[in-house]
C-alpha cells in the first residue's frame, strides 16, 4: 500500500511540502461539464428570446399589481358619489394618512401655518368638490401645499380628494379657525 501512495505524490516540492495528485471526484467533474453545456441554451433563451429578462418580469409584475386599479372619474357627480363609497374612502384615508396628515393632521383639523382645516365649510382655494383634485395634483403656489401629481397615481389623487371632502362637517380634536370663503354643501 505504501508504494501506491508514493506513485501519487507529484514531482514538485515547495518549502518541503509535497503534494498528492488527487483528481477531482467524478460527480464534481460531470457537474461542471453539465453546467457548461447548460449555459449555452440558457444564454440563448434569456438573451435571444423575448420576455425572459428581469426588466420584462418587473413590467409583468407591475402590470399585474395595477390591473385592479382603474382610473376613477373626477367629475362633480362622481366625486359626490365617492363620498358614499366605503372602498374609495378607505383607500383615500390610507393615502391621506401617509401623505397629507403631516400638515392637515389625521382628523383634518390642520396645523397652524401648514395645513388648512378641512372639516369646516370655509375654503380658500376650493369652490366645488372637484377643485380639491386640482389642489392635490398641482399644489398651491407660495404655500406649504406641494403638488402630489408626481408621487401619486391619478386614481390615488381622486381617492384622497374624496376622503378630504368627506372630512367636511366632522369635528377634529384641535381645529384651526375657519379661513377662506364659505362655500355651499357638496351635494
VMD Tcl script that builds the backbone (N, CA, C; Angstrom):
set m [mol new atoms 561]
animate dup $m
set s [atomselect $m all]
$s set {name element resname resid chain x y z} {
  {N N UNK 1 A 0.816 -1.192 0.000}
  {CA C UNK 1 A 0.000 0.000 0.000}
  {C C UNK 1 A 0.856 1.250 0.000}
  {N N UNK 2 A 1.978 1.248 0.649}
  {CA C UNK 2 A 2.853 2.412 0.708}
  {C C UNK 2 A 3.409 2.756 -0.661}
  {N N UNK 3 A 3.646 1.733 -1.523}
  {CA C UNK 3 A 4.162 2.007 -2.863}
  {C C UNK 3 A 3.145 2.782 -3.691}
  {N N UNK 4 A 1.865 2.478 -3.529}
  {CA C UNK 4 A 0.835 3.190 -4.285}
  {C C UNK 4 A 0.784 4.662 -3.873}
  {N N UNK 5 A 0.960 4.990 -2.595}
  {CA C UNK 5 A 0.973 6.360 -2.128}
  {C C UNK 5 A 2.149 7.116 -2.722}
  {N N UNK 6 A 3.268 6.497 -2.855}
  {CA C UNK 6 A 4.440 7.176 -3.401}
  {C C UNK 6 A 4.230 7.527 -4.871}
  {N N UNK 7 A 3.519 6.669 -5.598}
  {CA C UNK 7 A 3.259 6.944 -7.011}
  {C C UNK 7 A 2.333 8.157 -7.184}
  {N N UNK 8 A 1.479 8.462 -6.180}
  {CA C UNK 8 A 0.538 9.553 -6.298}
  {C C UNK 8 A 1.135 10.910 -5.920}
  {N N UNK 9 A 2.332 10.928 -5.366}
  {CA C UNK 9 A 2.952 12.188 -4.980}
  {C C UNK 9 A 3.472 12.876 -6.233}
  {N N UNK 10 A 3.150 14.183 -6.352}
  {CA C UNK 10 A 3.615 14.949 -7.504}
  {C C UNK 10 A 5.111 15.195 -7.384}
  {N N UNK 11 A 5.741 15.509 -8.509}
  {CA C UNK 11 A 7.192 15.642 -8.515}
  {C C UNK 11 A 7.689 17.023 -8.124}
  {N N UNK 12 A 6.841 17.928 -7.691}
  {CA C UNK 12 A 7.329 19.241 -7.260}
  {C C UNK 12 A 7.298 19.344 -5.737}
  {N N UNK 13 A 8.112 20.226 -5.230}
  {CA C UNK 13 A 8.294 20.350 -3.792}
  {C C UNK 13 A 8.394 21.846 -3.473}
  {N N UNK 14 A 7.499 22.334 -2.596}
  {CA C UNK 14 A 7.524 23.743 -2.203}
  {C C UNK 14 A 7.801 23.832 -0.713}
  {N N UNK 15 A 8.919 24.399 -0.372}
  {CA C UNK 15 A 9.302 24.584 1.028}
  {C C UNK 15 A 9.171 23.298 1.838}
  {N N UNK 16 A 9.533 22.193 1.228}
  {CA C UNK 16 A 9.495 20.920 1.923}
  {C C UNK 16 A 8.125 20.283 1.990}
  {N N UNK 17 A 7.159 20.874 1.316}
  {CA C UNK 17 A 5.796 20.337 1.322}
  {C C UNK 17 A 5.577 19.600 0.010}
  {N N UNK 18 A 5.219 18.340 0.116}
  {CA C UNK 18 A 4.911 17.555 -1.068}
  {C C UNK 18 A 3.401 17.464 -1.228}
  {N N UNK 19 A 2.939 17.284 -2.455}
  {CA C UNK 19 A 1.513 17.309 -2.756}
  {C C UNK 19 A 1.100 16.008 -3.412}
  {N N UNK 20 A 0.012 15.438 -2.952}
  {CA C UNK 20 A -0.526 14.249 -3.589}
  {C C UNK 20 A -1.283 14.654 -4.851}
  {N N UNK 21 A -1.321 13.803 -5.828}
  {CA C UNK 21 A -2.081 14.030 -7.056}
  {C C UNK 21 A -3.457 13.402 -6.884}
  {N N UNK 22 A -4.352 14.174 -6.292}
  {CA C UNK 22 A -5.714 13.698 -6.065}
  {C C UNK 22 A -6.623 14.297 -7.131}
  {N N UNK 23 A -7.135 13.497 -8.034}
  {CA C UNK 23 A -8.041 14.042 -9.048}
  {C C UNK 23 A -9.376 14.424 -8.408}
  {N N UNK 24 A -10.107 15.328 -9.088}
  {CA C UNK 24 A -11.424 15.740 -8.619}
  {C C UNK 24 A -12.371 14.542 -8.670}
  {N N UNK 25 A -13.348 14.493 -7.781}
  {CA C UNK 25 A -14.321 13.387 -7.830}
  {C C UNK 25 A -15.110 13.432 -9.141}
  {N N UNK 26 A -15.512 12.288 -9.607}
  {CA C UNK 26 A -16.229 12.200 -10.884}
  {C C UNK 26 A -17.524 12.993 -10.883}
  {N N UNK 27 A -18.287 12.983 -9.785}
  {CA C UNK 27 A -19.552 13.706 -9.736}
  {C C UNK 27 A -19.322 15.208 -9.889}
  {N N UNK 28 A -18.188 15.702 -9.342}
  {CA C UNK 28 A -17.893 17.128 -9.443}
  {C C UNK 28 A -17.518 17.488 -10.874}
  {N N UNK 29 A -16.693 16.655 -11.498}
  {CA C UNK 29 A -16.269 16.905 -12.883}
  {C C UNK 29 A -17.480 16.894 -13.811}
  {N N UNK 30 A -18.390 15.910 -13.659}
  {CA C UNK 30 A -19.565 15.846 -14.521}
  {C C UNK 30 A -20.536 17.003 -14.225}
  {N N UNK 31 A -20.636 17.403 -13.000}
  {CA C UNK 31 A -21.450 18.577 -12.675}
  {C C UNK 31 A -20.919 19.826 -13.358}
  {N N UNK 32 A -19.618 19.985 -13.363}
  {CA C UNK 32 A -19.001 21.133 -14.024}
  {C C UNK 32 A -19.228 21.089 -15.535}
  {N N UNK 33 A -19.069 19.916 -16.138}
  {CA C UNK 33 A -19.272 19.765 -17.584}
  {C C UNK 33 A -20.734 20.048 -17.944}
  {N N UNK 34 A -21.670 19.516 -17.155}
  {CA C UNK 34 A -23.090 19.754 -17.438}
  {C C UNK 34 A -23.459 21.230 -17.258}
  {N N UNK 35 A -22.821 21.916 -16.313}
  {CA C UNK 35 A -23.065 23.345 -16.139}
  {C C UNK 35 A -22.644 24.124 -17.368}
  {N N UNK 36 A -21.494 23.785 -17.914}
  {CA C UNK 36 A -21.025 24.462 -19.125}
  {C C UNK 36 A -21.966 24.177 -20.300}
  {N N UNK 37 A -22.399 22.939 -20.434}
  {CA C UNK 37 A -23.314 22.580 -21.524}
  {C C UNK 37 A -24.645 23.314 -21.360}
  {N N UNK 38 A -25.152 23.387 -20.118}
  {CA C UNK 38 A -26.419 24.057 -19.844}
  {C C UNK 38 A -26.331 25.560 -20.114}
  {N N UNK 39 A -25.175 26.162 -19.948}
  {CA C UNK 39 A -25.016 27.609 -20.069}
  {C C UNK 39 A -25.363 28.115 -21.465}
  {N N UNK 40 A -25.037 27.371 -22.501}
  {CA C UNK 40 A -25.275 27.858 -23.864}
  {C C UNK 40 A -26.761 27.976 -24.209}
  {N N UNK 41 A -27.576 26.939 -24.006}
  {CA C UNK 41 A -29.005 27.139 -24.295}
  {C C UNK 41 A -29.672 28.148 -23.351}
  {N N UNK 42 A -29.237 28.198 -22.096}
  {CA C UNK 42 A -29.811 29.169 -21.168}
  {C C UNK 42 A -29.501 30.586 -21.613}
  {N N UNK 43 A -28.275 30.849 -22.041}
  {CA C UNK 43 A -27.892 32.169 -22.537}
  {C C UNK 43 A -28.764 32.547 -23.732}
  {N N UNK 44 A -28.949 31.599 -24.667}
  {CA C UNK 44 A -29.776 31.877 -25.842}
  {C C UNK 44 A -31.225 32.153 -25.425}
  {N N UNK 45 A -31.751 31.395 -24.488}
  {CA C UNK 45 A -33.135 31.579 -24.045}
  {C C UNK 45 A -33.328 32.950 -23.416}
  {N N UNK 46 A -32.394 33.390 -22.572}
  {CA C UNK 46 A -32.542 34.666 -21.878}
  {C C UNK 46 A -32.275 35.842 -22.811}
  {N N UNK 47 A -31.222 35.766 -23.601}
  {CA C UNK 47 A -30.792 36.940 -24.365}
  {C C UNK 47 A -31.339 37.016 -25.785}
  {N N UNK 48 A -31.743 35.911 -26.350}
  {CA C UNK 48 A -32.200 35.934 -27.738}
  {C C UNK 48 A -33.713 35.802 -27.884}
  {N N UNK 49 A -34.414 35.456 -26.812}
  {CA C UNK 49 A -35.871 35.352 -26.891}
  {C C UNK 49 A -36.496 36.499 -26.103}
  {N N UNK 50 A -37.771 36.707 -26.302}
  {CA C UNK 50 A -38.480 37.828 -25.684}
  {C C UNK 50 A -39.101 37.425 -24.355}
  {N N UNK 51 A -39.112 38.353 -23.416}
  {CA C UNK 51 A -39.871 38.193 -22.189}
  {C C UNK 51 A -39.195 37.444 -21.061}
  {N N UNK 52 A -37.887 37.271 -21.109}
  {CA C UNK 52 A -37.241 36.485 -20.066}
  {C C UNK 52 A -36.220 37.269 -19.249}
  {N N UNK 53 A -36.156 38.574 -19.412}
  {CA C UNK 53 A -35.193 39.350 -18.632}
  {C C UNK 53 A -35.840 39.836 -17.342}
  {N N UNK 54 A -35.048 40.318 -16.441}
  {CA C UNK 54 A -35.560 40.830 -15.164}
  {C C UNK 54 A -36.477 42.027 -15.410}
  {N N UNK 55 A -36.133 42.872 -16.383}
  {CA C UNK 55 A -36.981 44.026 -16.678}
  {C C UNK 55 A -38.345 43.594 -17.209}
  {N N UNK 56 A -38.370 42.539 -18.023}
  {CA C UNK 56 A -39.643 42.017 -18.509}
  {C C UNK 56 A -40.475 41.466 -17.361}
  {N N UNK 57 A -39.827 40.771 -16.439}
  {CA C UNK 57 A -40.539 40.247 -15.282}
  {C C UNK 57 A -41.072 41.378 -14.406}
  {N N UNK 58 A -40.292 42.447 -14.262}
  {CA C UNK 58 A -40.750 43.607 -13.488}
  {C C UNK 58 A -41.965 44.243 -14.153}
  {N N UNK 59 A -41.913 44.427 -15.468}
  {CA C UNK 59 A -43.057 45.004 -16.179}
  {C C UNK 59 A -44.305 44.143 -16.001}
  {N N UNK 60 A -44.150 42.825 -16.070}
  {CA C UNK 60 A -45.280 41.918 -15.885}
  {C C UNK 60 A -45.842 42.034 -14.472}
  {N N UNK 61 A -44.960 42.090 -13.485}
  {CA C UNK 61 A -45.406 42.207 -12.095}
  {C C UNK 61 A -46.088 43.549 -11.843}
  {N N UNK 62 A -45.558 44.621 -12.417}
  {CA C UNK 62 A -46.174 45.940 -12.233}
  {C C UNK 62 A -47.549 45.987 -12.897}
  {N N UNK 63 A -47.667 45.383 -14.071}
  {CA C UNK 63 A -48.960 45.357 -14.748}
  {C C UNK 63 A -49.978 44.552 -13.942}
  {N N UNK 64 A -49.534 43.445 -13.356}
  {CA C UNK 64 A -50.440 42.638 -12.538}
  {C C UNK 64 A -50.855 43.384 -11.275}
  {N N UNK 65 A -49.929 44.117 -10.692}
  {CA C UNK 65 A -50.233 44.854 -9.464}
  {C C UNK 65 A -51.225 45.985 -9.708}
  {N N UNK 66 A -51.116 46.623 -10.861}
  {CA C UNK 66 A -52.011 47.744 -11.133}
  {C C UNK 66 A -53.233 47.329 -11.947}
  {N N UNK 67 A -53.383 46.045 -12.237}
  {CA C UNK 67 A -54.523 45.599 -13.039}
  {C C UNK 67 A -55.843 45.873 -12.329}
  {N N UNK 68 A -55.860 45.764 -11.019}
  {CA C UNK 68 A -57.084 46.004 -10.279}
  {C C UNK 68 A -57.401 47.478 -10.111}
  {N N UNK 69 A -56.452 48.345 -10.392}
  {CA C UNK 69 A -56.660 49.776 -10.212}
  {C C UNK 69 A -57.081 50.393 -11.542}
  {N N UNK 70 A -58.229 50.979 -11.534}
  {CA C UNK 70 A -58.716 51.640 -12.741}
  {C C UNK 70 A -58.784 53.134 -12.473}
  {N N UNK 71 A -58.837 53.879 -13.515}
  {CA C UNK 71 A -58.962 55.329 -13.369}
  {C C UNK 71 A -60.334 55.647 -12.794}
  {N N UNK 72 A -60.351 56.572 -11.875}
  {CA C UNK 72 A -61.614 56.997 -11.278}
  {C C UNK 72 A -62.061 58.292 -11.938}
  {N N UNK 73 A -63.354 58.413 -12.126}
  {CA C UNK 73 A -63.935 59.605 -12.729}
  {C C UNK 73 A -63.777 60.784 -11.770}
  {N N UNK 74 A -63.363 61.923 -12.299}
  {CA C UNK 74 A -63.125 63.108 -11.469}
  {C C UNK 74 A -64.204 64.165 -11.646}
  {N N UNK 75 A -65.348 63.786 -12.199}
  {CA C UNK 75 A -66.429 64.760 -12.391}
  {C C UNK 75 A -67.100 65.073 -11.054}
  {N N UNK 76 A -67.902 66.127 -11.059}
  {CA C UNK 76 A -68.596 66.555 -9.840}
  {C C UNK 76 A -69.493 65.445 -9.303}
  {N N UNK 77 A -70.320 64.863 -10.179}
  {CA C UNK 77 A -71.254 63.825 -9.743}
  {C C UNK 77 A -70.519 62.597 -9.214}
  {N N UNK 78 A -69.432 62.222 -9.882}
  {CA C UNK 78 A -68.659 61.064 -9.426}
  {C C UNK 78 A -68.030 61.337 -8.065}
  {N N UNK 79 A -67.474 62.532 -7.884}
  {CA C UNK 79 A -66.846 62.877 -6.601}
  {C C UNK 79 A -67.876 62.857 -5.471}
  {N N UNK 80 A -69.061 63.370 -5.724}
  {CA C UNK 80 A -70.114 63.335 -4.707}
  {C C UNK 80 A -70.503 61.883 -4.424}
  {N N UNK 81 A -70.536 61.051 -5.452}
  {CA C UNK 81 A -70.842 59.628 -5.270}
  {C C UNK 81 A -69.778 58.904 -4.452}
  {N N UNK 82 A -68.523 59.294 -4.603}
  {CA C UNK 82 A -67.444 58.656 -3.838}
  {C C UNK 82 A -67.574 58.924 -2.341}
  {N N UNK 83 A -68.278 59.969 -1.962}
  {CA C UNK 83 A -68.461 60.264 -0.542}
  {C C UNK 83 A -69.244 59.163 0.171}
  {N N UNK 84 A -69.993 58.345 -0.592}
  {CA C UNK 84 A -70.751 57.225 -0.035}
  {C C UNK 84 A -70.117 55.874 -0.362}
  {N N UNK 85 A -68.953 55.880 -0.999}
  {CA C UNK 85 A -68.276 54.644 -1.402}
  {C C UNK 85 A -67.203 54.299 -0.362}
  {N N UNK 86 A -67.465 53.290 0.447}
  {CA C UNK 86 A -66.560 52.937 1.545}
  {C C UNK 86 A -65.177 52.513 1.054}
  {N N UNK 87 A -65.106 51.808 -0.082}
  {CA C UNK 87 A -63.806 51.347 -0.593}
  {C C UNK 87 A -62.937 52.522 -1.030}
  {N N UNK 88 A -63.526 53.485 -1.717}
  {CA C UNK 88 A -62.776 54.665 -2.163}
  {C C UNK 88 A -62.326 55.479 -0.954}
  {N N UNK 89 A -63.210 55.665 0.017}
  {CA C UNK 89 A -62.854 56.449 1.205}
  {C C UNK 89 A -61.781 55.750 2.041}
  {N N UNK 90 A -61.832 54.422 2.128}
  {CA C UNK 90 A -60.810 53.691 2.889}
  {C C UNK 90 A -59.445 53.821 2.219}
  {N N UNK 91 A -59.405 53.678 0.899}
  {CA C UNK 91 A -58.136 53.854 0.182}
  {C C UNK 91 A -57.647 55.289 0.303}
  {N N UNK 92 A -58.561 56.249 0.212}
  {CA C UNK 92 A -58.191 57.648 0.359}
  {C C UNK 92 A -57.689 57.967 1.754}
  {N N UNK 93 A -58.276 57.322 2.764}
  {CA C UNK 93 A -57.834 57.544 4.146}
  {C C UNK 93 A -56.399 57.055 4.332}
  {N N UNK 94 A -56.054 55.917 3.736}
  {CA C UNK 94 A -54.682 55.394 3.822}
  {C C UNK 94 A -53.696 56.368 3.190}
  {N N UNK 95 A -54.030 56.860 2.006}
  {CA C UNK 95 A -53.157 57.816 1.326}
  {C C UNK 95 A -53.084 59.119 2.101}
  {N N UNK 96 A -54.198 59.566 2.632}
  {CA C UNK 96 A -54.236 60.798 3.424}
  {C C UNK 96 A -53.314 60.672 4.631}
  {N N UNK 97 A -53.382 59.529 5.304}
  {CA C UNK 97 A -52.531 59.307 6.467}
  {C C UNK 97 A -51.053 59.324 6.125}
  {N N UNK 98 A -50.711 58.814 4.953}
  {CA C UNK 98 A -49.304 58.742 4.554}
  {C C UNK 98 A -48.784 60.057 3.986}
  {N N UNK 99 A -49.628 60.811 3.294}
  {CA C UNK 99 A -49.164 61.984 2.554}
  {C C UNK 99 A -49.628 63.303 3.168}
  {N N UNK 100 A -50.859 63.368 3.606}
  {CA C UNK 100 A -51.476 64.650 3.966}
  {C C UNK 100 A -51.525 64.939 5.468}
  {N N UNK 101 A -51.535 63.886 6.281}
  {CA C UNK 101 A -51.766 64.067 7.710}
  {C C UNK 101 A -50.662 64.859 8.401}
  {N N UNK 102 A -49.488 64.911 7.836}
  {CA C UNK 102 A -48.394 65.657 8.459}
  {C C UNK 102 A -48.743 67.144 8.578}
  {N N UNK 103 A -49.470 67.675 7.628}
  {CA C UNK 103 A -49.839 69.099 7.658}
  {C C UNK 103 A -51.302 69.320 8.050}
  {N N UNK 104 A -52.178 68.413 7.646}
  {CA C UNK 104 A -53.609 68.597 7.895}
  {C C UNK 104 A -54.086 67.833 9.125}
  {N N UNK 105 A -53.223 67.105 9.781}
  {CA C UNK 105 A -53.482 66.196 10.903}
  {C C UNK 105 A -54.387 65.047 10.462}
  {N N UNK 106 A -54.342 63.966 11.205}
  {CA C UNK 106 A -55.079 62.759 10.821}
  {C C UNK 106 A -56.590 62.981 10.788}
  {N N UNK 107 A -57.086 63.882 11.621}
  {CA C UNK 107 A -58.532 64.131 11.635}
  {C C UNK 107 A -58.948 65.319 10.769}
  {N N UNK 108 A -57.999 65.932 10.037}
  {CA C UNK 108 A -58.317 67.016 9.117}
  {C C UNK 108 A -58.387 68.391 9.743}
  {N N UNK 109 A -58.042 68.540 11.005}
  {CA C UNK 109 A -58.142 69.829 11.689}
  {C C UNK 109 A -57.106 70.846 11.260}
  {N N UNK 110 A -56.009 70.407 10.670}
  {CA C UNK 110 A -54.988 71.312 10.166}
  {C C UNK 110 A -54.005 71.765 11.231}
  {N N UNK 111 A -52.835 72.201 10.770}
  {CA C UNK 111 A -51.803 72.763 11.636}
  {C C UNK 111 A -51.580 74.216 11.262}
  {N N UNK 112 A -51.441 75.057 12.254}
  {CA C UNK 112 A -51.251 76.488 12.019}
  {C C UNK 112 A -50.049 76.729 11.114}
  {N N UNK 113 A -50.255 77.423 10.015}
  {CA C UNK 113 A -49.180 77.776 9.091}
  {C C UNK 113 A -48.810 76.688 8.103}
  {N N UNK 114 A -49.343 75.488 8.265}
  {CA C UNK 114 A -49.006 74.400 7.340}
  {C C UNK 114 A -50.216 73.912 6.558}
  {N N UNK 115 A -51.206 73.380 7.267}
  {CA C UNK 115 A -52.349 72.792 6.586}
  {C C UNK 115 A -53.655 73.398 7.051}
  {N N UNK 116 A -54.539 73.611 6.107}
  {CA C UNK 116 A -55.841 74.207 6.420}
  {C C UNK 116 A -56.744 73.196 7.103}
  {N N UNK 117 A -57.741 73.701 7.791}
  {CA C UNK 117 A -58.783 72.880 8.397}
  {C C UNK 117 A -59.682 72.388 7.261}
  {N N UNK 118 A -59.803 71.082 7.113}
  {CA C UNK 118 A -60.634 70.504 6.056}
  {C C UNK 118 A -62.029 70.139 6.551}
  {N N UNK 119 A -62.315 70.430 7.813}
  {CA C UNK 119 A -63.569 69.989 8.417}
  {C C UNK 119 A -64.662 71.047 8.450}
  {N N UNK 120 A -64.320 72.303 8.228}
  {CA C UNK 120 A -65.354 73.339 8.276}
  {C C UNK 120 A -65.862 73.632 6.863}
  {N N UNK 121 A -66.682 74.656 6.720}
  {CA C UNK 121 A -67.287 74.990 5.432}
  {C C UNK 121 A -66.567 76.124 4.715}
  {N N UNK 122 A -65.430 76.555 5.234}
  {CA C UNK 122 A -64.685 77.652 4.630}
  {C C UNK 122 A -63.460 77.103 3.901}
  {N N UNK 123 A -63.324 77.519 2.643}
  {CA C UNK 123 A -62.190 77.072 1.834}
  {C C UNK 123 A -61.620 78.269 1.086}
  {N N UNK 124 A -60.308 78.308 0.995}
  {CA C UNK 124 A -59.654 79.418 0.300}
  {C C UNK 124 A -59.544 79.157 -1.202}
  {N N UNK 125 A -59.179 77.957 -1.587}
  {CA C UNK 125 A -58.909 77.656 -2.994}
  {C C UNK 125 A -59.914 76.676 -3.604}
  {N N UNK 126 A -61.012 76.437 -2.922}
  {CA C UNK 126 A -61.989 75.452 -3.383}
  {C C UNK 126 A -63.352 76.124 -3.486}
  {N N UNK 127 A -63.981 75.955 -4.659}
  {CA C UNK 127 A -65.343 76.441 -4.843}
  {C C UNK 127 A -66.304 75.265 -5.020}
  {N N UNK 128 A -65.825 74.212 -5.699}
  {CA C UNK 128 A -66.618 72.998 -5.903}
  {C C UNK 128 A -65.739 71.803 -5.538}
  {N N UNK 129 A -66.347 70.654 -5.339}
  {CA C UNK 129 A -65.635 69.490 -4.828}
  {C C UNK 129 A -64.476 69.049 -5.722}
  {N N UNK 130 A -64.633 69.180 -7.032}
  {CA C UNK 130 A -63.559 68.735 -7.928}
  {C C UNK 130 A -62.333 69.643 -7.888}
  {N N UNK 131 A -62.445 70.818 -7.298}
  {CA C UNK 131 A -61.269 71.682 -7.116}
  {C C UNK 131 A -60.244 71.051 -6.178}
  {N N UNK 132 A -60.697 70.169 -5.288}
  {CA C UNK 132 A -59.775 69.500 -4.372}
  {C C UNK 132 A -58.787 68.652 -5.159}
  {N N UNK 133 A -59.254 68.015 -6.220}
  {CA C UNK 133 A -58.374 67.195 -7.065}
  {C C UNK 133 A -57.264 68.056 -7.651}
  {N N UNK 134 A -57.620 69.231 -8.160}
  {CA C UNK 134 A -56.634 70.139 -8.752}
  {C C UNK 134 A -55.615 70.568 -7.709}
  {N N UNK 135 A -56.051 70.844 -6.499}
  {CA C UNK 135 A -55.126 71.277 -5.454}
  {C C UNK 135 A -54.185 70.147 -5.059}
  {N N UNK 136 A -54.706 68.934 -4.913}
  {CA C UNK 136 A -53.849 67.802 -4.551}
  {C C UNK 136 A -52.842 67.536 -5.665}
  {N N UNK 137 A -53.302 67.549 -6.901}
  {CA C UNK 137 A -52.426 67.246 -8.033}
  {C C UNK 137 A -51.397 68.349 -8.275}
  {N N UNK 138 A -51.831 69.618 -8.294}
  {CA C UNK 138 A -50.960 70.722 -8.697}
  {C C UNK 138 A -50.403 71.534 -7.537}
  {N N UNK 139 A -50.937 71.353 -6.340}
  {CA C UNK 139 A -50.499 72.141 -5.192}
  {C C UNK 139 A -51.032 73.560 -5.249}
  {N N UNK 140 A -50.603 74.373 -4.286}
  {CA C UNK 140 A -50.982 75.782 -4.248}
  {C C UNK 140 A -49.695 76.583 -4.193}
  {N N UNK 141 A -49.418 77.385 -5.230}
  {CA C UNK 141 A -48.161 78.136 -5.257}
  {C C UNK 141 A -48.009 79.051 -4.040}
  {N N UNK 142 A -46.803 79.204 -3.584}
  {CA C UNK 142 A -46.425 80.079 -2.471}
  {C C UNK 142 A -47.052 79.661 -1.142}
  {N N UNK 143 A -47.410 78.375 -1.023}
  {CA C UNK 143 A -47.912 77.850 0.243}
  {C C UNK 143 A -47.182 76.544 0.550}
  {N N UNK 144 A -47.515 75.963 1.679}
  {CA C UNK 144 A -46.918 74.675 2.052}
  {C C UNK 144 A -47.546 73.508 1.288}
  {N N UNK 145 A -48.632 73.757 0.553}
  {CA C UNK 145 A -49.301 72.696 -0.204}
  {C C UNK 145 A -48.535 72.416 -1.483}
  {N N UNK 146 A -47.743 71.337 -1.444}
  {CA C UNK 146 A -46.923 70.958 -2.595}
  {C C UNK 146 A -47.720 70.081 -3.545}
  {N N UNK 147 A -47.366 70.097 -4.834}
  {CA C UNK 147 A -48.065 69.226 -5.790}
  {C C UNK 147 A -47.755 67.759 -5.514}
  {N N UNK 148 A -48.767 66.928 -5.602}
  {CA C UNK 148 A -48.610 65.494 -5.383}
  {C C UNK 148 A -48.815 64.694 -6.667}
  {N N UNK 149 A -48.939 65.388 -7.797}
  {CA C UNK 149 A -49.188 64.714 -9.070}
  {C C UNK 149 A -48.090 63.776 -9.495}
  {N N UNK 150 A -46.850 64.038 -9.089}
  {CA C UNK 150 A -45.740 63.164 -9.480}
  {C C UNK 150 A -45.628 61.957 -8.561}
  {N N UNK 151 A -46.055 62.086 -7.310}
  {CA C UNK 151 A -45.879 60.989 -6.361}
  {C C UNK 151 A -47.108 60.099 -6.223}
  {N N UNK 152 A -48.262 60.583 -6.615}
  {CA C UNK 152 A -49.491 59.788 -6.520}
  {C C UNK 152 A -50.021 59.465 -7.905}
  {N N UNK 153 A -50.609 58.302 -8.039}
  {CA C UNK 153 A -51.249 57.917 -9.294}
  {C C UNK 153 A -52.574 58.667 -9.401}
  {N N UNK 154 A -53.099 58.847 -10.621}
  {CA C UNK 154 A -54.360 59.596 -10.780}
  {C C UNK 154 A -55.507 59.060 -9.932}
  {N N UNK 155 A -55.648 57.736 -9.835}
  {CA C UNK 155 A -56.747 57.207 -9.031}
  {C C UNK 155 A -56.525 57.502 -7.547}
  {N N UNK 156 A -55.254 57.552 -7.096}
  {CA C UNK 156 A -54.979 57.878 -5.694}
  {C C UNK 156 A -55.322 59.339 -5.401}
  {N N UNK 157 A -55.088 60.202 -6.365}
  {CA C UNK 157 A -55.431 61.617 -6.186}
  {C C UNK 157 A -56.938 61.768 -6.013}
  {N N UNK 158 A -57.713 61.047 -6.814}
  {CA C UNK 158 A -59.176 61.110 -6.692}
  {C C UNK 158 A -59.613 60.531 -5.346}
  {N N UNK 159 A -59.006 59.395 -4.941}
  {CA C UNK 159 A -59.383 58.778 -3.666}
  {C C UNK 159 A -59.093 59.697 -2.479}
  {N N UNK 160 A -57.888 60.270 -2.448}
  {CA C UNK 160 A -57.535 61.131 -1.319}
  {C C UNK 160 A -58.360 62.418 -1.343}
  {N N UNK 161 A -58.705 62.894 -2.526}
  {CA C UNK 161 A -59.563 64.084 -2.626}
  {C C UNK 161 A -60.961 63.787 -2.111}
  {N N UNK 162 A -61.484 62.615 -2.440}
  {CA C UNK 162 A -62.805 62.228 -1.937}
  {C C UNK 162 A -62.772 62.100 -0.417}
  {N N UNK 163 A -61.690 61.519 0.103}
  {CA C UNK 163 A -61.594 61.394 1.564}
  {C C UNK 163 A -61.505 62.774 2.218}
  {N N UNK 164 A -60.696 63.663 1.650}
  {CA C UNK 164 A -60.582 65.023 2.209}
  {C C UNK 164 A -61.940 65.723 2.174}
  {N N UNK 165 A -62.697 65.521 1.098}
  {CA C UNK 165 A -64.030 66.130 1.010}
  {C C UNK 165 A -64.972 65.524 2.042}
  {N N UNK 166 A -64.777 64.237 2.367}
  {CA C UNK 166 A -65.662 63.578 3.343}
  {C C UNK 166 A -65.417 64.068 4.764}
  {N N UNK 167 A -64.286 64.703 5.000}
  {CA C UNK 167 A -63.993 65.230 6.334}
  {C C UNK 167 A -64.834 66.462 6.669}
  {N N UNK 168 A -65.365 67.098 5.649}
  {CA C UNK 168 A -66.181 68.297 5.870}
  {C C UNK 168 A -67.373 67.960 6.745}
  {N N UNK 169 A -67.570 68.760 7.787}
  {CA C UNK 169 A -68.674 68.541 8.709}
  {C C UNK 169 A -68.318 67.677 9.903}
  {N N UNK 170 A -67.103 67.139 9.943}
  {CA C UNK 170 A -66.670 66.370 11.115}
  {C C UNK 170 A -66.062 67.315 12.144}
  {N N UNK 171 A -65.814 66.817 13.325}
  {CA C UNK 171 A -65.271 67.646 14.393}
  {C C UNK 171 A -63.878 67.143 14.766}
  {N N UNK 172 A -62.841 67.876 14.355}
  {CA C UNK 172 A -61.481 67.454 14.712}
  {C C UNK 172 A -61.156 67.799 16.164}
  {N N UNK 173 A -60.105 67.183 16.687}
  {CA C UNK 173 A -59.717 67.393 18.084}
  {C C UNK 173 A -59.234 68.814 18.331}
  {N N UNK 174 A -58.443 69.365 17.418}
  {CA C UNK 174 A -57.864 70.696 17.609}
  {C C UNK 174 A -57.956 71.470 16.287}
  {N N UNK 175 A -59.136 71.961 15.931}
  {CA C UNK 175 A -59.312 72.579 14.612}
  {C C UNK 175 A -58.684 73.967 14.522}
  {N N UNK 176 A -58.206 74.280 13.330}
  {CA C UNK 176 A -57.750 75.633 13.037}
  {C C UNK 176 A -58.996 76.499 12.801}
  {N N UNK 177 A -58.888 77.790 13.003}
  {CA C UNK 177 A -60.061 78.643 12.768}
  {C C UNK 177 A -60.433 78.667 11.283}
  {N N UNK 178 A -61.704 78.918 10.977}
  {CA C UNK 178 A -62.133 78.985 9.573}
  {C C UNK 178 A -61.323 80.024 8.797}
  {N N UNK 179 A -60.989 79.666 7.560}
  {CA C UNK 179 A -60.193 80.557 6.720}
  {C C UNK 179 A -60.690 80.415 5.295}
  {N N UNK 180 A -60.974 81.498 4.640}
  {CA C UNK 180 A -61.444 81.465 3.270}
  {C C UNK 180 A -62.919 81.745 3.181}
  {N N UNK 181 A -63.471 81.452 1.994}
  {CA C UNK 181 A -64.871 81.740 1.715}
  {C C UNK 181 A -65.753 80.579 2.127}
  {N N UNK 182 A -66.956 80.915 2.589}
  {CA C UNK 182 A -67.961 79.929 2.906}
  {C C UNK 182 A -68.516 79.400 1.584}
  {N N UNK 183 A -68.482 78.076 1.392}
  {CA C UNK 183 A -68.960 77.508 0.129}
  {C C UNK 183 A -70.151 76.598 0.407}
  {N N UNK 184 A -71.005 76.357 -0.611}
  {CA C UNK 184 A -72.178 75.519 -0.400}
  {C C UNK 184 A -71.784 74.053 -0.183}
  {N N UNK 185 A -72.722 73.264 0.309}
  {CA C UNK 185 A -72.500 71.845 0.549}
  {C C UNK 185 A -72.156 71.132 -0.756}
  {N N UNK 186 A -71.464 69.989 -0.626}
  {CA C UNK 186 A -71.026 69.247 -1.822}
  {C C UNK 186 A -72.217 68.740 -2.625}
  {N N UNK 187 A -73.260 68.269 -1.941}
  {CA C UNK 187 A -74.390 67.628 -2.645}
  {C C UNK 187 A -75.426 68.633 -3.028}
}
mol reanalyze $m
mol bondsrecalc $m
mol representation Tube
mol addrep $m
